[in-house]
Every structure is written in structure tokens, then in C-alpha cells.
């Protein structure tokens, strides 16, 4: 079993993508000074199948489980993937993401940022099925399998800005 450093970021729904992008540009500047290269800040909307496939690669989907989704309900494919009707579970697809990608000396890419998920899950006919727990908030959860302190320094920037919702450092608790 390997060790990981987990982090979760959130921002209120009324924070604009432009504001988050400005924040991430500042974090990117520090990441470059720490030796990460290349780096990239990206603001992406996921409207097409290709864009949603790209989102799957850069953003961990939010797991949505709700008893109201059990049975014959068919959620809209563009909103929910890996749907398991028997348990009412699937992965909510983000509508938009503002992210910072950093690359370390070994070529390992790590993503930090924010994703906006639909506030309402709809069925294949466009009818509202349920309000999602995120309520339009920006949300991002990921991890890195590294003890490199630079990742913790970047996460601290999110904490200082009030965006850190949770953090678990298995490297710190393993000693």
C-alpha cells in the first residue's frame, strides 16, 4: 500500500472563473519558482463529447449516490457517467474547470484547481431529477503519491485563500 497526500478545494458558487484563474496564475508563479516545469493554467468549459472526455482525464469526477436514482431512472448522459442504476450511483461530470497543472522533474503531472458541477441532475428528457449536493459550488478533490514538500506549499496557498476544505497527509501520519 502506497502513501498519498489528499486535498479538497471548494469555492462559493458566486466566485467567478476569472477570479479563480487569477488566483491560480499566482499559484502557478510560485510553482515555477519552486522548479515545476512546465506549468499551465486552464479555464475550460465541457460542452461537447470530446471536451467531457478531456475533463475525465484532468478532473476527478464527483461521486453522486442517491436513492432517488435507483431503478429505471435514466440520467442525462452528458451529466452522469459510470451510472449504476441498482445502487443509484454515478460520477457527476463537471461543466467547467479552472485548473493549474504542474509537472515535476520526473514528468509527473499534478492538477490543482476548481470544477463546477451541475446544480441539478436531469434525465434524458431534460426533466429535473434532483438537486446535487454541491449546489453550484466549485469543488475539486485529488491526491498525489509524493512526500515532496512543494505540493504541501502549493496546497497551503489554497488554505491561505480560504479554498482548502480538507487535507490528509498520509506521509505525515506514517511515522
C-alpha contacts under 8 A as a table, 3 or more apart, distances in Angstrom:
res1	aa1	res2	aa2	distance
2	X	145	X	7.34
3	X	145	X	6.03
3	X	146	X	7.57
3	X	170	X	5.56
3	X	171	X	6.07
4	X	143	X	6.30
4	X	144	X	5.62
4	X	145	X	4.32
4	X	146	X	6.42
4	X	147	X	7.95
4	X	169	X	6.57
4	X	170	X	5.56
4	X	171	X	6.80
5	X	143	X	5.29
5	X	144	X	5.31
5	X	145	X	6.19
5	X	146	X	6.91
5	X	147	X	7.64
5	X	167	X	7.56
5	X	168	X	5.88
5	X	169	X	4.47
5	X	170	X	5.95
5	X	171	X	7.09
6	X	141	X	7.58
6	X	142	X	5.94
6	X	143	X	4.15
6	X	144	X	6.68
6	X	166	X	7.97
6	X	167	X	5.54
6	X	168	X	5.02
6	X	169	X	6.26
7	X	141	X	5.83
7	X	142	X	5.76
7	X	143	X	6.03
7	X	155	X	7.51
7	X	164	X	7.48
7	X	165	X	7.73
7	X	166	X	5.68
7	X	167	X	4.42
7	X	168	X	6.53
8	X	139	X	7.39
8	X	140	X	5.54
8	X	141	X	4.25
8	X	142	X	6.60
8	X	164	X	6.10
8	X	165	X	5.35
8	X	166	X	4.99
8	X	167	X	6.36
9	X	113	X	7.22
9	X	114	X	6.85
9	X	138	X	7.94
9	X	139	X	5.74
9	X	140	X	5.08
9	X	141	X	6.39
9	X	158	X	7.40
9	X	163	X	5.27
9	X	164	X	4.61
9	X	165	X	5.18
9	X	166	X	7.09
10	X	114	X	6.95
10	X	137	X	6.93
10	X	138	X	5.29
10	X	139	X	4.48
10	X	140	X	6.42
10	X	163	X	5.25
10	X	164	X	6.45
10	X	165	X	6.04
11	X	15	X	6.65
11	X	114	X	7.66
11	X	137	X	6.02
11	X	138	X	4.94
11	X	139	X	6.71
11	X	163	X	5.77
12	X	15	X	5.66
12	X	136	X	7.95
12	X	137	X	4.99
12	X	138	X	6.24
13	X	16	X	7.75
13	X	135	X	7.71
13	X	136	X	5.28
13	X	137	X	4.14
13	X	138	X	6.11
14	X	137	X	7.90
15	X	19	X	6.61
15	X	20	X	7.26
16	X	19	X	5.19
16	X	20	X	6.47
17	X	20	X	5.09
17	X	21	X	6.02
17	X	43	X	7.37
17	X	98	X	6.61
18	X	21	X	4.97
18	X	22	X	6.22
19	X	22	X	5.17
19	X	23	X	6.35
20	X	23	X	5.03
20	X	24	X	6.15
20	X	98	X	6.85
20	X	114	X	7.81
21	X	24	X	5.04
21	X	25	X	6.10
21	X	41	X	7.18
21	X	42	X	7.73
21	X	43	X	7.05
21	X	98	X	6.25
21	X	99	X	7.69
22	X	25	X	5.11
22	X	26	X	6.54
23	X	26	X	5.28
23	X	27	X	6.52
24	X	27	X	4.88
24	X	28	X	5.92
24	X	41	X	6.74
24	X	99	X	7.21
24	X	100	X	6.22
24	X	113	X	7.34
25	X	28	X	4.87
25	X	29	X	6.25
25	X	41	X	6.54
25	X	100	X	7.89
26	X	29	X	5.16
26	X	30	X	6.64
27	X	30	X	5.19
27	X	31	X	6.15
27	X	154	X	6.79
27	X	157	X	7.01
28	X	31	X	4.88
28	X	32	X	6.22
28	X	39	X	6.78
28	X	40	X	7.47
28	X	41	X	7.32
28	X	100	X	6.83
28	X	102	X	7.82
29	X	32	X	5.29
29	X	33	X	6.45
30	X	33	X	4.99
30	X	34	X	6.24
30	X	154	X	7.93
31	X	34	X	5.00
31	X	35	X	6.54
31	X	36	X	5.54
31	X	39	X	7.80
31	X	102	X	7.24
31	X	150	X	8.00
31	X	154	X	7.18
32	X	35	X	5.14
32	X	36	X	4.98
32	X	37	X	6.29
32	X	38	X	7.89
32	X	39	X	7.19
33	X	36	X	7.39
34	X	150	X	7.02
35	X	104	X	7.38
35	X	105	X	7.92
36	X	39	X	6.72
36	X	102	X	5.91
36	X	103	X	5.37
36	X	104	X	5.00
36	X	105	X	7.04
37	X	102	X	6.60
37	X	103	X	5.30
37	X	104	X	6.33
37	X	105	X	7.49
38	X	102	X	6.39
38	X	103	X	5.62
39	X	100	X	7.14
39	X	101	X	5.50
39	X	102	X	4.55
39	X	103	X	6.24
40	X	100	X	5.62
40	X	101	X	5.16
40	X	102	X	6.74
41	X	98	X	7.28
41	X	99	X	5.63
41	X	100	X	4.40
41	X	101	X	6.42
42	X	97	X	7.76
42	X	98	X	5.59
42	X	99	X	5.34
42	X	100	X	6.44
43	X	96	X	7.50
43	X	97	X	5.84
43	X	98	X	4.30
43	X	99	X	6.58
44	X	96	X	5.60
44	X	97	X	5.41
44	X	98	X	6.37
45	X	51	X	7.47
45	X	95	X	6.01
45	X	96	X	4.30
45	X	97	X	6.62
46	X	49	X	7.93
46	X	51	X	4.80
46	X	52	X	5.16
46	X	55	X	6.97
46	X	94	X	7.14
46	X	95	X	5.19
46	X	96	X	5.67
47	X	51	X	6.28
47	X	52	X	6.83
47	X	95	X	7.08
48	X	51	X	5.08
48	X	52	X	6.14
49	X	52	X	5.13
49	X	53	X	6.16
49	X	78	X	7.72
50	X	53	X	5.05
50	X	54	X	6.28
51	X	54	X	4.99
51	X	55	X	6.23
52	X	55	X	4.85
52	X	56	X	6.37
52	X	78	X	7.79
52	X	93	X	7.31
52	X	94	X	7.85
53	X	56	X	5.14
53	X	57	X	6.83
54	X	57	X	5.28
54	X	58	X	6.64
55	X	58	X	5.30
55	X	59	X	5.56
55	X	93	X	7.80
55	X	94	X	7.19
56	X	59	X	5.70
56	X	60	X	6.64
56	X	61	X	7.02
56	X	93	X	7.78
57	X	60	X	7.70
58	X	111	X	6.93
59	X	94	X	7.96
59	X	97	X	7.86
59	X	111	X	7.77
59	X	115	X	7.46
59	X	140	X	7.58
60	X	140	X	7.52
60	X	141	X	6.72
60	X	142	X	6.75
61	X	91	X	5.43
61	X	92	X	5.67
61	X	93	X	5.83
61	X	94	X	7.00
62	X	91	X	5.52
62	X	92	X	5.15
62	X	93	X	7.20
63	X	89	X	7.24
63	X	90	X	5.95
63	X	91	X	4.56
63	X	92	X	6.13
64	X	89	X	5.68
64	X	90	X	5.51
64	X	91	X	5.85
64	X	92	X	6.26
64	X	132	X	7.83
65	X	69	X	7.68
65	X	87	X	7.56
65	X	88	X	5.57
65	X	89	X	4.25
65	X	90	X	6.56
66	X	69	X	5.65
66	X	70	X	7.50
66	X	87	X	7.99
66	X	88	X	5.41
66	X	89	X	6.53
67	X	70	X	5.46
67	X	87	X	7.22
67	X	88	X	5.57
68	X	88	X	6.85
68	X	129	X	7.92
68	X	130	X	7.84
69	X	72	X	7.99
69	X	73	X	5.91
69	X	85	X	6.48
69	X	87	X	7.67
69	X	88	X	4.27
69	X	89	X	7.14
70	X	73	X	6.74
70	X	85	X	5.00
70	X	86	X	5.39
70	X	87	X	5.65
70	X	88	X	4.19
70	X	89	X	7.92
71	X	85	X	5.45
71	X	86	X	5.90
71	X	88	X	7.42
72	X	85	X	7.01
73	X	85	X	7.30
73	X	123	X	7.23
74	X	123	X	5.55
74	X	124	X	6.04
75	X	79	X	7.28
75	X	80	X	6.54
75	X	121	X	7.11
75	X	122	X	5.82
75	X	123	X	4.02
75	X	124	X	5.57
75	X	129	X	7.81
76	X	79	X	5.53
76	X	80	X	6.49
76	X	121	X	7.68
76	X	122	X	5.78
76	X	123	X	4.73
76	X	124	X	4.33
76	X	125	X	7.62
76	X	126	X	7.35
77	X	80	X	5.48
77	X	81	X	6.41
77	X	124	X	7.18
78	X	81	X	7.51
78	X	93	X	7.10
79	X	92	X	5.83
79	X	93	X	5.13
79	X	94	X	7.59
79	X	118	X	7.38
79	X	121	X	6.92
79	X	122	X	7.68
80	X	83	X	6.53
80	X	90	X	5.99
80	X	91	X	5.42
80	X	92	X	4.63
80	X	93	X	5.61
81	X	90	X	5.81
81	X	91	X	5.20
81	X	92	X	6.57
81	X	93	X	6.90
82	X	90	X	5.25
82	X	91	X	6.04
83	X	88	X	7.44
83	X	89	X	5.76
83	X	90	X	4.10
83	X	91	X	6.87
84	X	87	X	5.88
84	X	88	X	5.89
84	X	89	X	5.27
84	X	90	X	6.09
85	X	88	X	4.81
85	X	89	X	6.64
86	X	89	X	7.98
92	X	117	X	6.96
92	X	118	X	7.94
93	X	117	X	6.53
93	X	118	X	7.96
94	X	97	X	7.04
94	X	115	X	6.04
94	X	116	X	5.54
94	X	117	X	4.36
94	X	118	X	6.95
95	X	115	X	7.47
95	X	116	X	5.74
95	X	117	X	5.39
95	X	118	X	6.50
96	X	115	X	5.71
96	X	116	X	5.27
96	X	117	X	7.18
97	X	113	X	7.47
97	X	114	X	5.61
97	X	115	X	4.09
97	X	116	X	6.13
98	X	113	X	5.81
98	X	114	X	5.34
98	X	115	X	6.37
99	X	111	X	6.55
99	X	112	X	5.62
99	X	113	X	4.12
99	X	114	X	6.05
99	X	115	X	7.92
100	X	111	X	5.69
100	X	112	X	5.16
100	X	113	X	5.86
101	X	109	X	6.43
101	X	110	X	5.65
101	X	111	X	4.54
101	X	112	X	6.46
102	X	109	X	5.54
102	X	110	X	5.42
102	X	111	X	6.54
103	X	106	X	7.86
103	X	107	X	5.59
103	X	108	X	5.39
103	X	109	X	4.39
103	X	110	X	6.45
104	X	107	X	5.34
104	X	108	X	5.47
104	X	109	X	6.71
105	X	108	X	7.39
110	X	144	X	6.99
111	X	142	X	7.70
112	X	140	X	7.71
112	X	142	X	7.74
113	X	140	X	6.26
114	X	138	X	5.51
114	X	139	X	5.36
114	X	140	X	4.99
115	X	138	X	5.22
115	X	139	X	5.23
115	X	140	X	5.74
116	X	136	X	6.38
116	X	137	X	6.34
116	X	138	X	4.67
116	X	139	X	6.33
117	X	134	X	7.25
117	X	136	X	6.29
117	X	137	X	7.58
117	X	138	X	7.32
117	X	139	X	7.83
118	X	121	X	6.56
118	X	132	X	7.14
118	X	135	X	7.67
118	X	136	X	6.26
119	X	131	X	5.82
119	X	132	X	5.30
119	X	133	X	7.70
119	X	134	X	6.56
119	X	135	X	4.72
119	X	136	X	4.76
120	X	128	X	6.42
120	X	129	X	7.27
120	X	130	X	5.79
120	X	131	X	4.40
120	X	132	X	5.55
120	X	135	X	7.82
121	X	128	X	5.98
121	X	129	X	5.55
121	X	130	X	5.47
121	X	131	X	6.21
121	X	132	X	6.50
122	X	125	X	7.63
122	X	126	X	5.29
122	X	127	X	5.24
122	X	128	X	4.39
122	X	129	X	5.16
122	X	130	X	7.29
123	X	126	X	5.24
123	X	127	X	5.43
123	X	128	X	6.50
123	X	129	X	6.26
124	X	127	X	7.55
128	X	131	X	7.87
131	X	135	X	7.06
132	X	135	X	5.87
134	X	137	X	5.46
134	X	138	X	7.76
134	X	139	X	7.61
147	X	171	X	6.29
148	X	151	X	6.12
148	X	152	X	7.62
149	X	152	X	5.18
149	X	153	X	6.38
150	X	153	X	4.95
150	X	154	X	6.33
151	X	154	X	5.17
151	X	155	X	6.29
152	X	155	X	5.02
152	X	156	X	6.07
153	X	156	X	4.99
153	X	157	X	6.67
154	X	157	X	5.29
154	X	158	X	7.02
155	X	158	X	5.16
155	X	159	X	6.41
155	X	164	X	7.51
156	X	159	X	4.82
156	X	160	X	6.02
157	X	160	X	5.09
157	X	161	X	6.28
158	X	161	X	5.14
158	X	162	X	6.31
158	X	163	X	5.06
158	X	164	X	5.46
159	X	162	X	5.07
159	X	163	X	5.54
159	X	164	X	4.56
160	X	163	X	7.59
161	X	164	X	7.92
164	X	167	X	7.48
169	X	172	X	5.50
169	X	173	X	6.79
170	X	173	X	5.16
170	X	174	X	6.03
171	X	174	X	5.34
171	X	175	X	7.49
172	X	175	X	6.60
